[in-house]
Amino acid sequence: MPTPWLRTAQAAAHIGCSPATLRRLIRDGKVRSGLHYMQSHVGKNSPITWNLNALEKRLGELTPMPASSKPAASTTTTEND
């Protein structure tokens, strides 16, 4: 199955974030050109397309796991009679 590539607005809607968040990921160096996104030509206003599969995987790596989903620490309690 081919990898879906979407423009910024569509990718943001699919993932559930704003287009500004995706641009911030680029600015902060959290995603890589050629893997997570591509610009069609040089220039700050050139359209960006996003590799949804790679982007979703990367966001999963960047997002901290909620405390309720983390494995519980193993603790053993002993009672003294």
N, C-alpha and C positions, 0 to 999 in steps of 0.2 A: 504494500500500500504506500503510495507516495506521501511524503511529509507535507502537511498543510502549511503554507506560508500565507500570512494575512497582513494587511496594512495595520498600522498602529491602532487606529480607532477600533477596528474589528477584533484585533488580538486582545486589546484591553477589555472590551465587552465580553469576550469569550472567557477570559481569565477572572474577570470581576474586579478590575482595578481601573484607574484612570489612565489616559494616554500620558499624562505628566509623570506618572509613576514609572512607566516603561522608559520614557526619556531619562528619568533620574537614574535608572539602572545602568544606562549607557554612560551617563556623565560620571557616575561613581565607580565605573569599571567593574561592575558586578556581572555583566554579560559580555560576550565576545562577538566581535564582528565576524561574519562568515559562518559562525556556529549557531548563535542565538538570533541574530538579525543581519540584514544586509541593507545598504543604501544603494539606490539605483544609479546614482552619480554623485560626484563631489559637490558639496555645498550644504550649508546649514538648513536649507529648506527642501532638500531632496527627500522624496518619500522613503520611508523605512518599511521593510517587510520583515515579519517575525516568523521564525520556525517554531510553531506551536509545541511540537513534541519536545524539542530541546529546551524551550523556555519554561514549560511546565515542570520539567525535570529539575532545571536550575532553581526555580522558585521553591520547589520542595526542599532543595538543599539549603537554601537561604533562610527559610522560615523555621523558627524554633518550634520544637514540638511542645504542645500545651502540656501543662503539668498533669492533667487528667489522662493523657495518652502515654506518659512516660512509664516504663516498667517500675513497679514498686520496689523499693529497696528491701532487701531481705533483712528482717530483724528478728532476733530470737529473744523471747522474754522468758525468764525463769522466775518462779515464785518460791520464796523461802518460807517454809512452814514453821 
